[in-house]
Amino acid sequence: MPVNTPVLFPKPDDPTTALMHATFMQFLSPKFGLLAGKIFTVDAGAGEFAGNYRTQFLNTGLVVPMSLALVPISAFGGGIVALPWEGVTLSALVLDPSGTPTNNDLSEAFQDGVMVLGSGQATIKPFGLIGHQSLGYMWSNKERLSLIQD
């Protein structure tokens, strides 16, 4: 894992520029909203302790769980956000599983499948200290290299 997360963006060891994040969001009620655009997924899991690589820890292992290594850094997609009660956030996203920060061609999105991400986050305050409990899932139908061995 890289010890410096920003070196991954927009491409590892490639000094270039790219559109990383441009989304449109509309809340249809105070508790329900829709979003669409190019989504920078690294910012999606920012937490209180180590989730913001810009102001906290740079190490990639502290910024994103390595179980999300198959999720693209930046991809076209859309989703829903629900805020059923204070301190709880629920979301579901559909992303292009092959999205990259340097590809801005919308006609190439979703050509080899889809990726669905879902998450729920609840704020907790044990002993007056803020914390979060999160649960997430990922599913994709994109064909990938099989790691099955006999």
C-alpha positions as CSV (number, residue, x, y, z in Angstrom):
1,M,0.0,0.0,0.0
2,P,1.3,3.5,-0.8
3,V,2.2,5.5,2.3
4,N,1.2,8.7,0.4
5,T,-2.4,8.4,-0.9
6,P,-2.3,11.5,-3.2
7,V,0.4,9.8,-5.3
8,L,-2.4,7.6,-6.6
9,F,-4.3,10.5,-8.2
10,P,-5.2,10.9,-11.0
11,K,-2.8,8.0,-12.0
12,P,0.0,6.5,-10.0
13,D,3.3,8.2,-10.7
14,D,1.9,10.2,-13.6
15,P,1.9,14.0,-13.2
16,T,-1.2,14.9,-15.1
17,T,-4.6,16.6,-14.4
18,A,-8.0,15.0,-14.6
19,L,-11.6,15.6,-13.7
20,M,-11.9,13.6,-10.4
21,H,-15.3,14.7,-9.1
22,A,-18.2,16.6,-10.6
23,T,-21.6,15.6,-9.2
24,F,-25.1,17.0,-9.2
25,M,-27.2,16.4,-6.2
26,Q,-30.9,17.2,-5.5
27,F,-32.7,16.5,-2.3
28,L,-36.4,15.8,-3.0
29,S,-37.2,16.1,0.6
30,P,-35.2,16.8,3.8
31,K,-34.5,13.1,4.1
32,F,-34.1,11.8,0.5
33,G,-31.8,12.9,-2.3
34,L,-30.5,11.8,-5.7
35,L,-27.0,12.3,-7.2
36,A,-25.4,11.7,-10.6
37,G,-22.1,12.6,-12.2
38,K,-18.4,11.6,-11.9
39,I,-17.9,10.4,-8.4
40,F,-14.6,10.5,-6.5
41,T,-15.0,7.4,-4.4
42,V,-12.1,8.0,-2.0
43,D,-13.9,10.9,-0.3
44,A,-17.0,8.7,0.2
45,G,-15.7,7.0,3.4
46,A,-14.2,10.0,5.2
47,G,-14.4,9.4,9.0
48,E,-13.5,11.3,12.1
49,F,-10.1,9.7,12.8
50,A,-8.3,8.9,9.7
51,G,-10.6,9.2,6.7
52,N,-9.4,12.4,5.2
53,Y,-6.0,12.1,3.5
54,R,-5.8,15.9,3.0
55,T,-5.8,16.9,6.6
56,Q,-5.1,13.6,8.6
57,F,-3.1,10.5,7.7
58,L,-1.7,10.1,4.2
59,N,-1.2,6.3,4.4
60,T,-3.6,4.6,2.0
61,G,-4.3,1.8,4.6
62,L,-5.8,4.4,6.9
63,V,-7.8,6.3,4.2
64,V,-9.7,3.4,2.6
65,P,-10.2,-0.2,3.5
66,M,-8.2,-2.5,1.2
67,S,-11.3,-4.6,0.6
68,L,-12.4,-1.7,-1.6
69,A,-9.4,-2.1,-3.9
70,L,-11.8,-3.1,-6.8
71,V,-13.8,0.1,-6.6
72,P,-12.6,2.7,-9.1
73,I,-11.1,5.9,-7.8
74,S,-13.3,8.1,-10.0
75,A,-16.2,6.9,-12.1
76,F,-19.5,7.9,-13.7
77,G,-22.5,6.9,-11.8
78,G,-25.5,7.8,-9.8
79,G,-27.3,7.0,-6.6
80,I,-29.6,7.8,-3.7
81,V,-29.0,9.1,-0.2
82,A,-31.4,8.8,2.7
83,L,-31.2,10.4,6.1
84,P,-34.0,8.5,8.0
85,W,-33.1,10.1,11.4
86,E,-30.4,12.3,12.9
87,G,-27.0,10.5,12.9
88,V,-27.8,7.9,10.3
89,T,-26.9,8.0,6.6
90,L,-27.9,5.4,4.1
91,S,-26.7,5.4,0.5
92,A,-26.6,3.3,-2.7
93,L,-24.5,4.0,-5.8
94,V,-24.3,2.5,-9.3
95,L,-20.9,3.1,-10.8
96,D,-19.0,2.3,-14.0
97,P,-16.6,-0.5,-12.7
98,S,-13.9,0.6,-15.2
99,G,-14.1,4.3,-14.5
100,T,-10.8,6.2,-14.3
101,P,-10.0,9.8,-13.4
102,T,-8.5,10.5,-16.8
103,N,-11.4,9.1,-18.9
104,N,-14.2,11.7,-19.3
105,D,-16.0,10.0,-22.2
106,L,-19.5,9.3,-21.0
107,S,-20.2,7.1,-24.0
108,E,-17.6,4.5,-22.7
109,A,-19.3,4.2,-19.3
110,F,-20.9,0.9,-18.3
111,Q,-19.6,-1.0,-21.4
112,D,-18.3,-3.9,-19.3
113,G,-20.8,-4.1,-16.5
114,V,-22.0,-2.2,-13.4
115,M,-20.9,-1.9,-9.8
116,V,-23.3,-1.4,-7.0
117,L,-22.1,0.1,-3.7
118,G,-24.3,0.4,-0.6
119,S,-23.5,1.7,2.8
120,G,-25.0,2.7,6.1
121,Q,-23.4,4.8,8.7
122,A,-24.6,5.6,12.2
123,T,-23.0,8.2,14.5
124,I,-22.4,7.0,18.1
125,K,-21.3,8.9,21.2
126,P,-20.0,6.6,23.8
127,F,-18.8,8.4,26.9
128,G,-19.5,11.7,25.1
129,L,-16.9,11.0,22.4
130,I,-18.0,10.9,18.7
131,G,-17.6,7.8,16.7
132,H,-19.2,6.0,13.8
133,Q,-20.3,2.5,13.0
134,S,-20.5,1.6,9.3
135,L,-21.6,-1.3,7.1
136,G,-21.1,-1.5,3.4
137,Y,-21.3,-3.8,0.5
138,M,-20.1,-4.0,-3.1
139,W,-21.3,-6.1,-6.1
140,S,-20.2,-6.0,-9.7
141,N,-20.8,-8.1,-12.8
142,K,-17.6,-7.0,-14.5
143,E,-15.4,-9.9,-15.6
144,R,-12.1,-10.0,-13.6
145,L,-9.1,-12.2,-13.3
146,S,-10.0,-15.4,-11.3
147,L,-7.9,-16.1,-8.2
148,I,-9.3,-19.6,-7.8
149,Q,-6.5,-22.2,-7.7
150,D,-6.8,-26.0,-7.8
